[in-house]
Amino acid sequence: MTESKSRDIKWFSEVEEHNYPAAESYLRIIYADERVAEMLAKLRVADIVEFKAKDIFRASQLSLLGVSNSHVEKNQQKIKKGISLSPLLLVRDERNGRVVIADGYHRLCAIYGFDEDALIHCKII
């Protein structure tokens, strides 16, 4: 898709509050509670940065969910309607050489289906 399509994606200026408990729930599966608490504190104060959708996918080593996934479809509808999305929450897992998508996997899949070169707003630690 064209570069102008990526500019059609609207973003909230800050991560929505309900995304932090979602990230915590996921991260607690991978990391100890103390470490997760530290991560969340750092994510809350991290600056919003941008990375291309395709680069986040490569770094995460995850598979792309299709539009048949209800959450992906819901987020694609938001993009088409011009509704703002919440930035992703990412954690660098340097030990394993990848990035953990703590929150926003479905949003990422939706955006990738829209424009793989789209700049994704996120916080990363």
C-alpha positions in Angstrom: 0.0 0.0 0.0 1.1 3.6 -0.4 2.9 5.7 2.2 -0.2 7.9 2.5 -2.1 4.9 3.9 0.2 4.8 6.9 -0.7 8.4 7.6 -4.4 7.4 7.8 -3.7 5.4 11.0 -4.6 7.6 14.0 -2.9 7.1 17.4 -3.7 8.2 21.0 -0.9 10.4 22.3 -0.5 8.0 25.3 -1.1 4.3 26.0 -4.6 3.7 27.2 -4.6 2.9 30.9 -6.3 -0.6 30.5 -3.3 -1.7 28.3 -1.0 -1.8 31.3 -2.8 -4.5 33.3 -3.1 -6.5 30.0 0.6 -6.2 29.5 1.2 -7.2 33.1 -1.0 -10.3 32.8 1.0 -11.4 29.8 4.4 -10.6 31.1 3.7 -12.4 34.4 3.6 -15.6 32.4 7.2 -15.0 31.2 8.9 -13.1 34.0 8.9 -13.1 37.8 6.5 -10.6 39.5 9.2 -8.3 40.7 10.7 -8.0 37.2 7.3 -7.3 35.7 6.6 -4.6 38.3 9.9 -3.0 37.2 9.1 -3.3 33.5 5.7 -1.7 34.0 7.1 1.2 35.9 9.6 1.8 33.1 7.0 1.4 30.3 4.8 4.0 32.0 7.5 6.7 31.7 9.0 5.6 28.4 8.7 7.9 25.5 6.5 7.0 22.5 8.7 6.0 19.6 7.9 4.6 16.1 9.0 1.4 14.3 7.8 -0.1 11.0 5.2 -2.8 11.4 7.3 -5.3 9.5 10.3 -4.6 11.7 8.4 -5.3 14.9 7.2 -8.6 13.4 10.7 -9.6 12.5 12.0 -8.7 15.9 9.1 -10.4 17.8 9.5 -13.6 15.7 5.7 -14.0 15.9 3.3 -15.1 13.2 0.8 -12.8 11.7 -2.8 -13.3 12.7 -5.3 -13.1 9.8 -8.3 -10.9 9.5 -10.5 -13.9 10.5 -9.3 -13.1 14.1 -12.1 -11.0 15.7 -9.7 -8.7 17.5 -7.7 -8.1 14.3 -10.9 -7.4 12.4 -12.1 -5.0 15.1 -8.9 -3.0 14.9 -8.9 -2.9 11.1 -12.4 -1.4 11.3 -11.1 1.2 13.7 -8.3 2.1 11.2 -10.8 2.4 8.4 -13.1 4.6 10.5 -10.2 6.8 11.6 -10.5 5.8 15.3 -7.3 6.2 17.2 -5.3 3.2 18.4 -3.3 2.8 21.6 0.5 2.6 21.2 2.0 -0.9 21.6 4.0 -1.9 24.7 7.2 -3.7 23.8 10.0 -5.2 25.9 13.4 -6.0 24.6 14.4 -9.6 25.4 18.1 -9.2 24.7 18.9 -12.7 26.1 16.8 -14.3 23.4 17.4 -11.7 20.7 13.8 -10.7 20.2 11.1 -8.2 21.3 8.2 -9.2 23.5 4.9 -7.6 22.5 3.5 -7.1 26.0 0.4 -5.5 24.6 -0.8 -4.7 21.2 -0.3 -7.9 19.2 -3.8 -7.7 17.6 -3.3 -4.0 16.7 0.0 -4.8 15.1 -1.5 -7.6 13.0 -4.4 -5.3 11.9 -2.0 -2.5 10.9 0.4 -4.9 9.1 -2.6 -6.1 7.0 -3.3 -2.5 6.2 0.3 -1.4 5.5 3.4 -3.4 6.4 5.5 -0.2 6.2 3.2 1.8 8.6 5.0 3.4 11.5 3.7 1.9 14.7 3.6 4.1 17.8 4.9 2.2 20.8 6.8 2.3 24.1 9.8 0.1 24.3 12.1 -0.8 27.2 
